[in-house]
Amino acid sequence: MPAIVGPIKITTVSSGAVVQVGDSLYISPKTTAKTYSGAGAFNTGDFLQTNNGISLTNTLDSDVFDSNVKQNN
């Protein structure tokens, strides 16, 4: 069913948000990210105990493009 929508002003869209106005057949948001972290960096919970002797994170990235996101296909 078609929708009639008036003027819209979006000032800020936080990371990962999807804004849909009116009818839509297929929504496919695309995003990429690269994160570097050491051992035990993403541990969450109560009463954690991590024992890391040596933690080295290799941030050398020889390729230019990792994940290409082109248009909305």
C-alpha positions as CSV (number, residue, x, y, z in Angstrom):
1,M,0.0,0.0,0.0
2,P,1.6,3.3,-1.0
3,A,2.5,5.8,1.7
4,I,2.4,9.5,1.5
5,V,5.1,11.0,3.6
6,G,5.7,14.7,4.3
7,P,9.0,16.5,4.7
8,I,11.7,14.6,6.6
9,K,14.9,16.0,8.2
10,I,17.4,13.4,9.5
11,T,20.2,15.2,11.4
12,T,22.0,12.3,12.9
13,V,21.9,8.5,12.2
14,S,24.0,6.5,14.6
15,S,26.2,3.6,13.4
16,G,24.2,0.7,12.2
17,A,20.9,2.4,12.0
18,V,18.4,1.8,9.2
19,V,15.9,4.5,8.2
20,Q,12.9,3.3,6.3
21,V,10.2,5.6,5.0
22,G,7.1,4.1,3.3
23,D,6.9,0.8,1.6
24,S,9.9,-1.3,0.9
25,L,10.4,-4.6,-0.8
26,Y,14.0,-5.4,0.2
27,I,16.3,-3.6,2.7
28,S,19.9,-4.6,2.7
29,P,22.1,-2.3,4.7
30,K,25.8,-2.9,4.2
31,T,28.7,-1.9,6.4
32,T,32.2,-3.0,7.0
33,A,34.7,-2.5,9.8
34,K,38.1,-3.6,10.9
35,T,39.1,-3.9,14.5
36,Y,42.5,-4.6,16.0
37,S,42.7,-5.8,19.6
38,G,44.9,-7.8,21.9
39,A,44.3,-11.0,23.8
40,G,41.3,-10.8,26.1
41,A,40.2,-7.4,24.8
42,F,36.5,-8.3,24.1
43,N,35.9,-10.4,27.2
44,T,32.7,-9.3,29.0
45,G,30.9,-10.6,32.0
46,D,31.2,-10.9,35.8
47,F,34.3,-12.1,37.6
48,L,36.6,-12.5,34.6
49,Q,40.1,-13.7,35.0
50,T,42.4,-13.6,31.9
51,N,46.0,-14.7,32.0
52,N,47.9,-13.4,29.0
53,G,51.7,-13.8,29.1
54,I,52.5,-11.8,25.9
55,S,49.9,-10.2,23.7
56,L,51.0,-8.8,20.3
57,T,48.6,-7.5,17.8
58,N,49.7,-7.4,14.2
59,T,48.3,-4.3,12.5
60,L,50.2,-4.6,9.2
61,D,47.7,-4.7,6.3
62,S,49.4,-4.9,2.9
63,D,46.3,-4.9,0.8
64,V,44.5,-1.7,-0.1
65,F,40.9,-2.7,0.0
66,D,39.6,-5.4,2.4
67,S,35.8,-5.4,2.0
68,N,34.4,-3.4,-0.9
69,V,30.8,-2.2,-0.5
70,K,29.5,-0.7,-3.7
71,Q,26.1,0.9,-4.0
72,N,23.0,-1.0,-2.9
73,N,23.2,-4.3,-4.8
